[in-house]
Amino acid sequence: MIIAIFAEMGTFAALAAEKFRRRGPARIFVFAIAFGLAEWLRGHLFTGFPWNITAYGWGMLPAVVQSAAVFGSYGLSLLTILFGASLSLLVAPKPEWRFSAAMTAFFALLFAGGAVRMAAVNVASVPGVALRIVQPNIPQAEKYRHALAKRNWRRLVDLTTAPAKRQPTVVIWPEAAPSFLLTYSPEAMAWIDDLNRQGTLLMTGAVRFERDDGGEPHFYNSFYIFGHGEALGVYDKFHLVPFGEYLPYEKTFKKWGLEKLTGIAGSFGRGPGPKTFALPDAPAVGPLICYEILFPGEVTGRPRPDWLVNVTDDSWFGPWAGPRQHLMVARMRAIEEGLPVVRAANTGISAIIDPIGRITASLPLNRTGMLDGKLPVKVDKPLYAYWHFLWF
């Protein structure tokens, strides 16, 4: 039902635009507002699903995308719909060119302003921080096979410890990188302790297990930061994927025989929201697990972090467009927040993204390897990051 509602948002928008139809250029505003509102609702109803919103269509023109630092993704989407709809006035029975010309000129200015910004902003690197992103490239069908657990762990370890020009100070593994309960494995924790003693922090996604006061078991899709031989931070995913990580209206749907797509019984537990973690010898970080980076204005905790880490397992998408679309989303969040984004993806695309959305280093899709690089410095807080709480 929820998926059907999301799929029909465009239909609802078209009906609303027809219901409130006006004559002349006013009808273009009605159309744009109807579709812009439908897109915003898709990103918020039932926890939201803001995948491939209109603004991302400018991905091949990074200069235009820079305007997200002011308007955000939803604002840029609304302007884009308005621009596209305005062109229809040129083929109306009585062509009207002034409004279309004004919108074309406006987007030309956005392009010029974005180009100037990209040329003017020279992002430095954080001194003393050497990143290593591990991309194990383990197919989804092999990730949770018990017979392959040791092989998969060995791959993570080997990629982490492979020779580097400079000793990594921070190693980042993808979402749920170990296929077992990490903190329940003495051997794995001893190896992590050894890594920490060499002066390297480890950040990794992992499934977390705990029992509540009543003895009930709970699983969480979590993110750990290990340093100095202990967990310096634990973050639980709070934006869970409907039907993937939790079952909406669980009791009702189970009566109908509907289950989640994941193999864990029941739903994952939900975390409290975005968090910021102070780190030794590195700027404060805000973790985001997979899907969470989709949500404009909902990716930073308090205090505000200096960089974002997005761990994900995009192997679900296969070799198609999904991983590239997800990477575009990460670039948009960097621009909106003025923060660098470091992305560790199981099968790719892993990347280091500077705070104005430029990819400074990346590993291609379906490639096993590690990506060594520097951490970009954040830029001044963009306008969007000040005012997104109003409604975008």
C-alpha positions in Angstrom: 0.0 0.0 0.0 2.7 2.5 1.0 4.8 1.6 -2.2 1.6 2.1 -4.3 1.0 5.6 -2.7 4.6 6.6 -3.5 4.2 5.3 -7.1 1.0 7.3 -7.6 2.3 10.7 -6.2 2.7 12.0 -9.8 -0.9 11.1 -10.5 -2.1 12.9 -7.4 0.0 15.9 -8.4 -1.5 15.9 -11.9 -5.1 15.7 -10.5 -4.3 18.6 -8.1 -2.8 20.7 -10.9 -6.0 20.1 -13.0 -8.3 20.9 -10.1 -6.7 24.3 -9.4 -5.9 25.0 -13.0 -5.6 28.7 -14.0 -5.3 30.6 -17.3 -2.1 32.0 -18.6 1.3 31.7 -16.9 -0.4 31.2 -13.6 -1.2 27.6 -14.5 2.6 26.9 -14.7 2.9 28.0 -11.0 0.0 25.7 -10.0 1.6 22.8 -11.9 5.0 23.3 -10.4 3.7 23.7 -6.8 1.6 20.6 -7.2 4.5 18.4 -8.4 7.0 20.1 -6.0 4.7 19.4 -3.0 4.1 15.8 -4.2 7.9 15.3 -4.3 8.3 16.7 -0.8 5.5 14.5 0.5 7.2 11.4 -1.0 10.3 12.3 0.9 8.4 12.6 4.2 5.3 10.4 4.4 5.7 7.0 6.1 9.4 7.9 7.0 9.9 9.0 3.4 11.5 7.8 0.2 13.3 10.8 -1.5 15.1 8.7 -4.2 15.8 10.4 -7.5 14.1 13.7 -6.8 14.0 16.2 -9.7 17.0 18.2 -8.6 19.4 15.3 -9.2 18.7 15.5 -12.9 21.3 18.3 -13.0 24.0 15.9 -12.0 25.9 16.3 -15.3 26.0 20.0 -14.7 27.8 20.4 -11.4 27.7 24.2 -11.7 23.9 24.3 -11.6 23.9 21.8 -8.7 25.9 24.3 -6.6 22.6 26.2 -6.1 21.6 23.5 -3.7 23.8 25.3 -1.2 21.1 28.0 -1.2 17.9 26.3 -2.1 18.5 22.7 -1.1 17.4 19.8 -3.2 13.7 20.3 -2.8 14.0 24.0 -3.6 16.1 23.3 -6.7 13.5 20.6 -7.7 10.7 23.1 -7.5 12.6 25.6 -9.6 13.5 22.9 -12.1 9.8 21.9 -12.5 8.9 25.5 -12.9 11.6 26.0 -15.6 10.6 22.9 -17.5 6.9 23.7 -17.3 7.5 27.2 -18.5 8.8 26.0 -21.8 5.4 24.6 -22.6 4.2 28.2 -23.0 6.3 28.5 -26.2 4.0 25.9 -27.9 0.7 27.1 -26.5 -2.0 28.2 -29.0 -1.0 31.7 -28.2 2.7 31.5 -27.5 4.0 33.4 -24.4 7.8 33.8 -24.3 8.5 36.3 -21.5 8.2 33.9 -18.6 10.1 31.1 -20.4 12.8 33.6 -21.2 13.0 34.8 -17.6 13.3 31.2 -16.3 16.0 30.4 -18.9 17.9 33.5 -17.9 17.6 32.6 -14.2 19.1 29.1 -14.7 21.8 30.6 -16.9 22.7 32.8 -13.8 22.6 29.7 -11.6 25.1 28.0 -14.0 27.4 31.0 -14.1 27.3 31.5 -10.3 28.0 27.8 -9.7 30.9 27.8 -12.2 32.4 30.8 -10.4 32.0 29.1 -7.0 33.7 25.9 -8.2 36.6 27.8 -9.7 37.0 30.0 -6.6 36.8 27.4 -3.8 40.1 25.6 -3.4 39.5 23.0 -0.7 42.5 22.2 1.5 43.1 18.8 3.3 43.0 18.2 7.0 46.6 17.8 8.2 47.6 14.6 9.9 44.6 12.6 8.6 45.2 9.7 6.1 42.1 7.8 5.0 41.8 4.3 3.8 38.4 3.2 2.5 38.0 -0.6 2.1 35.8 -1.9 -0.7 35.6 -5.7 -0.3 33.3 -6.3 -3.2 31.5 -9.3 -1.7 28.3 -10.2 -3.7 25.1 -10.2 -1.7 24.6 -13.9 -2.3 28.0 -14.7 -0.7 28.0 -12.1 2.2 26.0 -14.1 4.7 27.0 -17.7 3.8 28.5 -19.3 6.9 31.0 -21.3 4.8 32.4 -18.0 3.5 32.5 -16.0 6.7 36.3 -16.5 7.3 37.1 -15.7 3.7 35.1 -12.5 3.8 36.7 -11.4 7.1 40.2 -12.2 5.7 39.5 -10.0 2.7 38.6 -7.1 5.0 41.8 -7.6 7.0 44.0 -8.0 4.0 42.7 -4.9 2.3 43.1 -2.9 5.5 46.7 -4.0 6.1 47.9 -3.8 2.5 51.0 -1.6 2.1 50.4 2.1 1.9 52.5 5.1 1.0 51.4 6.6 4.3 50.1 4.7 7.3 46.3 5.2 7.4 45.1 7.0 10.5 41.4 6.2 9.8 40.2 3.0 8.1 36.5 2.8 7.0 34.7 -0.4 6.2 31.2 -0.5 4.6 27.8 -1.1 6.0 27.5 -4.4 7.9 31.0 -5.3 6.7 31.6 -8.3 9.0 28.9 -10.9 8.4 28.8 -11.9 12.1 28.2 -10.1 15.4 31.5 -8.3 15.5 31.7 -7.5 19.3 30.9 -11.2 20.1 34.0 -12.4 18.4 37.1 -12.4 20.6 39.4 -13.0 17.6 38.0 -10.1 15.6 38.2 -7.7 18.6 41.8 -8.7 19.3 42.7 -7.9 15.7 41.0 -4.5 16.0 42.8 -3.8 19.2 46.1 -4.6 17.4 45.1 -2.2 14.6 44.3 0.6 17.1 47.7 0.1 18.8 49.3 1.0 15.5 47.6 4.4 15.6 44.7 3.6 13.3 41.0 4.2 14.0 38.5 1.7 12.5 35.1 2.8 11.5 32.7 0.1 10.3 29.1 -0.8 9.8 28.1 -3.9 11.8 24.9 -5.6 13.1 24.6 -5.0 16.8 22.7 -7.3 19.2 21.5 -6.6 22.7 18.7 -7.7 25.1 16.5 -5.3 26.9 15.7 -5.4 30.6 13.0 -7.9 29.9 15.4 -10.2 28.1 13.9 -9.5 24.6 16.5 -9.7 21.8 17.0 -6.6 19.6 19.2 -6.2 16.5 20.4 -2.8 15.2 22.1 -1.8 11.9 24.9 0.0 13.5 28.2 1.9 13.0 31.2 1.5 15.3 34.2 3.7 15.9 37.1 1.7 17.4 40.2 3.4 18.8 42.6 2.9 21.7 41.3 -0.7 22.0 37.7 0.2 22.7 34.5 1.4 21.0 34.8 5.2 21.0 31.3 5.5 19.5 28.3 3.4 18.6 25.6 4.8 16.3 22.3 3.0 15.4 20.6 3.7 12.1 17.4 5.7 12.6 16.0 6.0 9.1 15.1 2.4 8.4 14.1 1.1 5.0 10.4 0.1 4.9 10.0 -3.6 4.1 13.8 -3.9 4.1 14.8 -3.2 7.7 11.4 -2.9 9.3 7.9 -3.9 8.5 5.4 -1.1 8.8 2.2 -2.1 10.7 4.1 -5.3 11.4 1.3 -7.3 13.1 -1.2 -6.5 10.4 1.1 -7.4 7.5 2.3 -10.6 9.1 -1.3 -11.8 9.3 -1.4 -11.4 5.6 1.8 -13.3 5.1 4.0 -10.3 4.2 7.5 -10.3 5.5 10.6 -8.1 5.3 13.2 -8.6 2.6 16.0 -9.1 5.1 16.8 -12.4 6.8 16.7 -11.3 10.4 13.5 -12.1 12.2 11.5 -9.1 13.3 12.4 -5.5 12.6 15.7 -3.7 13.3 15.7 -1.4 16.3 15.6 2.3 15.5 18.3 4.7 16.7 17.5 8.2 18.2 18.7 10.3 15.3 21.9 11.9 13.9 24.9 12.0 16.2 28.3 13.6 16.2 31.4 11.9 17.6 34.6 13.6 18.7 37.7 11.7 17.5 41.3 11.7 18.7 43.6 13.3 16.1 40.7 13.9 13.6 37.8 16.2 13.2 34.4 15.4 14.6 32.4 13.0 12.4 28.7 12.3 11.7 27.9 8.8 10.5 25.1 7.9 8.1 24.2 4.4 7.2 23.1 3.7 3.6 19.6 5.1 3.0 20.0 7.8 5.6 22.0 10.1 3.3 18.9 10.4 1.1 17.2 12.9 3.4 18.0 16.6 2.9 18.3 18.6 6.1 18.3 15.4 8.3 22.0 14.3 8.1 23.8 16.3 10.9 23.6 16.0 14.6 24.5 18.5 17.3 27.1 19.7 17.7 27.6 20.0 13.9 30.2 17.6 12.6 33.2 18.5 10.4 32.7 15.6 8.0 30.2 12.9 7.2 30.9 9.2 6.7 28.3 7.2 4.7 28.7 3.4 4.8 26.5 1.4 2.5 26.0 -1.9 0.8 24.8 -1.2 -2.7 25.2 -4.7 -3.9 21.4 -5.0 -3.7 21.3 -2.8 -6.9 23.5 -5.1 -9.0 25.5 -3.4 -11.8 22.7 -1.0 -12.8 22.1 2.7 -12.1 21.4 2.5 -8.4 25.0 2.9 -7.0 25.6 5.8 -9.3 22.4 7.5 -8.2 23.3 6.9 -4.6 26.6 8.5 -5.2 24.9 11.6 -6.7 22.8 11.8 -3.5 25.9 11.9 -1.4 27.3 14.7 -3.5 24.1 16.8 -3.0 24.3 16.4 0.8 27.9 17.6 0.7 26.9 20.8 -1.2 23.9 21.4 1.0 25.8 21.1 4.2 29.2 22.4 3.1 30.8 19.2 4.6 33.0 16.6 3.0 31.4 13.1 2.6 33.5 9.9 2.7 31.6 7.0 1.3 32.5 3.3 1.9 30.4 0.9 -0.3 30.7 -2.8 -0.3 30.7 -3.2 -4.1 31.2 0.5 -4.9 31.1 3.2 -5.7 33.4 4.3 -2.8 34.5 7.9 -2.9 35.9 11.0 -1.2 33.7 14.0 -1.9 34.7 17.5 -1.1 32.3 20.0 0.5 31.1 21.5 -2.8 30.3 18.0 -4.3 33.5 17.3 -6.3 34.8 13.7 -6.2 38.4 13.9 -5.3 39.0 10.1 -5.4 36.9 7.0 -6.0 36.9 3.3 -6.6 34.8 2.0 -9.5 31.8 -0.3 -9.2 32.4 -4.0 -8.7 36.1 -3.5 -8.0 37.9 -5.1 -5.0 40.4 -2.8 -3.4 41.1 0.1 -1.1 41.1 3.8 -1.6 43.7 5.9 0.1 43.2 9.7 0.3 43.1 12.9 2.2 40.2 14.3 4.1 39.0 17.6 2.7 38.3 20.6 5.0 34.7 21.7 5.4 33.7 25.1 4.0 31.6 27.9 5.6 28.1 26.7 6.5 25.9 27.3 3.4 22.7 29.2 3.5 20.6 26.1 3.1 22.1 24.6 6.2 20.8 27.6 8.2 17.3 27.6 6.9 16.3 24.1 5.9 14.4 23.6 9.1 11.7 26.0 7.8 10.3 23.4 5.5 12.7 22.0 2.9 
